Amino acid sequence: MLKLSGFHVSNYHNKVRLALLEKGIAFEEDANCRPSQKDEWLARSPMGKVPVIEVDGTALAESQAICEYLEDAYPQVPLYPKDPLARAKVRELIAVIELHMELVARRLYGALYFGGQVSEETKKEVERDLAKGVRAFSKVAKFDPYIAGKEFTLADCVAFVSLPLISMTSKLAFGKDALDSVPQLKPYLKMLGERPHFRKVNDDRKAATEAAVAKAKPAG
């Protein structure tokens, strides 16, 4: 059986988990794996990241590559439209969210969530580049009712796990939500959150986050 390894706080782990659940693919899960540069983990994930899936003894990393594999190997419940251009537009949306928004905001995660440091120059760069990403997102997102149009797609899985994190990060860093200029977003995310698999993944994320925070608190 296919095995997914990662942890429930990771938005990229949750992206793959949602794809598996929505496609109805049976899988085992190890939710106790963290990014690591140790040799044994690098043997499974060349960059040391999560998630990783294992298929018949072969490990596959990088969330988008994993989801593309799942789409090819399990086409019965598709997460992409049939039309080639519509499929490409879904990939465009995913690229905008992950590369031009989430990856930009990720530069602040260490300082905001893990006690690290970030320079004012970096904060200004992130604010500027994130605004560009949000501008692009507002042009390609359709909300009709799904983010790529009338069909539910992988882009919705990506949006659900990454956009709230981008909102929270920008509010903490800049005192305002970088996504406030997209008024359709909140009702859209609420709609997605009512899907049973999305609700389950979100509940598990919250529980894992609370457990991690409690573990990090000093005794006494």
Protein Blocks (a to p, Z undefined) as FASTA:
>chain_A
ZZddddfklmklmmmmmmmmmnopacdddfkbccdfbfklmmmmmnopacdddeehiace
hjklmmmmmmmmmmmbccbdfblklmmmmmmmmmmmmmmmmmmmmmmmmmmmnopacdfk
lmmmmmmmmmmmmmmmmmmpnolabfnljbdcfklmmmmmmmmmmmmmmmmmnopafklm
mmklmmmmmmmmmpmklmmmmmmmmmmmmmmmmmmpcgZZ
